[in-house]
Every structure is written in C-alpha cells, then in structure tokens.
Amino acid sequence: PGVQNAQLNHQPAAIVTSQGAAESASSEPKQTGHVVKSPMVGTFYRASQPGADPFVQIGSKVAEQDVLCLIEAMKLLN
C-alpha cells in the first residue's frame, strides 16, 4: 500500500468580540483588599476539618497574626 499525499487547507478562526460582554465586565464592582500568597506549595484548607466553619470569610477584615487557612505540604500542616 502506498502513502497518498493530501493537501490540507488551514484557516484560522475569526476572533469575534461582543460589545455587551465588554460593557458587563466594566459594570461589575471592583474587588478591593489584599491578596495573600502562600510561602509554599501545598493543599489549601479553609477550615480545620470538614464541616467546620472556615477560619475567615471572604471579605473579612483580618489582623496580622490571624490564622487564614492551613497549608498541607508533604503531610505536614502549616
């Protein structure tokens, strides 16, 4: 069996933007506050155990030493 050469025609898809999408994005309220980045890679836990209340709610005011979450890295909770 021989190999047949076929010619492929590739046409990039057209980019379509919507005015409605841009307007709705600009009408959303801006988020305020600070982003807290973890000093390590691991699994993020909002609460100490399943079903427990989270340490803090989104939008809560926190102090410098407040516990925000638990990070599990290599079976150690930090």
Buried (B, 14 or more C-beta within 10 A) or exposed (E): EEEEEEEEEEEEEEEEEEEEEEEEEEEEEEEEEEEEEEEEEBEEBBEEEEEEEEBBEEEEEEEEEEEBBBBEEEEEEE
